[in-house]
Amino acid sequence: MNQKRFFSIVRYQLHDFKKSAMIMYSCVYFLFIVSCIDHNTLPSDKHVTLNGMELVSMITLLVIGLVSFKENFNFFSINGISRRTQFFSTLFFFGILCAIFALIDTLNVAVFPHISNYTPLFLLLYQPAFQGFGPAAYFLMLVTNFLLLWVVYIFISMVGLFITTLYYRMNRGMKIAVSVGVPVILVNGINLLDAYLLHGKLMQWITQALCAVWGLSGGCHPFVAIGSHVLLACCFSALTFLLARKAVVKK
Amino acid sequence: MSRIEISHLTKTFGKTKALTDVSLEFESGHIYGLLGRNGAGKTTLLNLITGRLFPDSGEITVDGEPVLENDRALSKIYCMTEGSKYPDRMRVVDALSWSAEFYPNFGGKYARSLCKKFDLNEFQKIGGLSTGYTSIFKLIIALACGSEFVLLDEPVLGLDANHRELFYRELIENFSSSQRCFILSTHLIEEAATLIDRIIIVKNGTILLNEDAQDILESGCTVSGPADLVDRYVQGKKLIGSDKLGGLKSAYLMEPCTHVPDGLTVGTLDLQKLFIQLTNA
């Protein structure tokens, strides 16, 4: 793997998505500022609360993942870059981008709860795990928050990248079948199966699985969530690599 | 001397055989003309050379290294495709900068001088360029990329006569100074005939002809004059085609013209006529 080309791809992608990230954070900070003004000017019973702004980063990263294959694959291919180098540099790019997002969102966690009515996603889920341990726990909470956000963001961007790569590899018929079939199965199929055959057990299993993935079954275990998201991100990136390594440039 | 070696290359798309057992070599220091009718397999061959498609069988190497998934081998090749694969929102100047990132020998100053010569606005977005200027933009990158092998698929698509002339001049100058390998896939055979020194004709996915341009053109001739005289002269000779205008006729022979009677004029073989004759059958 040519190192110069590898890092050129990373820089290209960081440059490409810089504007989107800046627009997203401008909106987020606009909301934070409004929330701060509101917190410091209105009576306490009329405050607007702001929760889980990390979801905005997650949606942005999902979208970035979704738009990261076709155009880049064409552009890098005409510049004589192998699929393997393209894939691993894209992985590296997402590692950096997600770390930046996680760092900014962790700084927000450190600052905004003190000056506005903001509760971060991490505290909504895992606050009991860090209660009663003093200042050291606060620092540990911030580090854990960063690590969890980082791996969750990577997982989400990998899901986006996987979906777009899968669509690129499919022919028109398959695209229509998947675009119609998957929502029908998710919305109706699962509900019907659960209601008539499994008598509510399926939803119970799904809920239990989600709780297990997020480390919320039998207590608050953020490091379980970190581990499970690392595994999930690895699975999706491996699947994406299998799809991308045989992709061809289309007309 | 750098070399691309293609051995026993086969590629099918569904039931269509695009290339069948193709073996070829391209060396630096030559301008190849890759000629063929629509659907002959020229673009497929170029896409296989650059690893954009996977062959069903066969191998392509650059200086002995397999080209597939090999960054070092791929960095020695630049292929200008018919369609634009650059992001529409990217500006020309940014595309030049990024090309310099990916091709270490990219001539940035040379590219900018070409932009001036072709009147290409560097600050325009690629998506906003006309067909002709999109071709010019891609040609500029191809000429400036510094790669040892430059593959040009329909390079003059949408270019007016002035720009075509300018491109041919720049191509010759670039070739003279760099002695790289250019592979021109084009339908404008008459224009390309003055540039190429090796001719490769592809027909139905196979290589019909792979010869030195000078040799092939000198192995035949064109004889012109009054129709009856021409008809009498070509009797029993390897005739590959003829044109008639009023009482005058031009016949294209695949053998040297010797003992030509008075009243007839002899010229070199016309590449386009040879191509039509070979690919029509």
Boltz contact constraints between the chains, C-beta under 6 A:
constraints:
  - contact:
      token1: [A, 2]
      token2: [B, 71]
      max_distance: 6.0
  - contact:
      token1: [A, 8]
      token2: [B, 101]
      max_distance: 6.0
  - contact:
      token1: [A, 71]
      token2: [B, 87]
      max_distance: 6.0
  - contact:
      token1: [A, 74]
      token2: [B, 85]
      max_distance: 6.0
  - contact:
      token1: [A, 77]
      token2: [B, 52]
      max_distance: 6.0
  - contact:
      token1: [A, 78]
      token2: [B, 85]
      max_distance: 6.0
  - contact:
      token1: [A, 79]
      token2: [B, 102]
      max_distance: 6.0
  - contact:
      token1: [A, 80]
      token2: [B, 74]
      max_distance: 6.0
  - contact:
      token1: [A, 80]
      token2: [B, 75]
      max_distance: 6.0
  - contact:
      token1: [A, 80]
      token2: [B, 77]
      max_distance: 6.0
  - contact:
      token1: [A, 82]
      token2: [B, 69]
      max_distance: 6.0
  - contact:
      token1: [A, 82]
      token2: [B, 71]
      max_distance: 6.0
  - contact:
      token1: [A, 84]
      token2: [B, 69]
      max_distance: 6.0
  - contact:
      token1: [A, 85]
      token2: [B, 71]
      max_distance: 6.0
  - contact:
      token1: [A, 248]
      token2: [B, 53]
      max_distance: 6.0
  - contact:
      token1: [A, 249]
      token2: [B, 52]
      max_distance: 6.0
